[in-house]
Amino acid sequence: MKHDPIATGKRKSVNMSVDTGIVAAAKEAGVNLSRVTEAALRGAIKTERERRWKEENRQWIEAQNRWIDENGIPLSGLEPL
């Protein structure tokens, strides 16, 4: 099993408001609302963390891209062995 860095293995009951039509359709389809919500939150957290990392490192990324534009990709002219 793959390590999940944000999961604790513990469960916590939370209160949520979900459209009644969605709840009924999920129940009819046998969809586990807790598991689907957890997966959606995991994806949203990953997306937000990536967005923040890119913003926090924007200047460095831009500097690296400028250097490559000016100098080319290092070692790109070497022949493979």
Buried (B, 14 or more C-beta within 10 A) or exposed (E): EEEEEEEEEEEEEEEEEEEEEEEEEBEEEEEEEEEEEEEEEEEEEEEEEEEEEEEEEEEEEEEEEEEEEEEEEEEEEEEEE
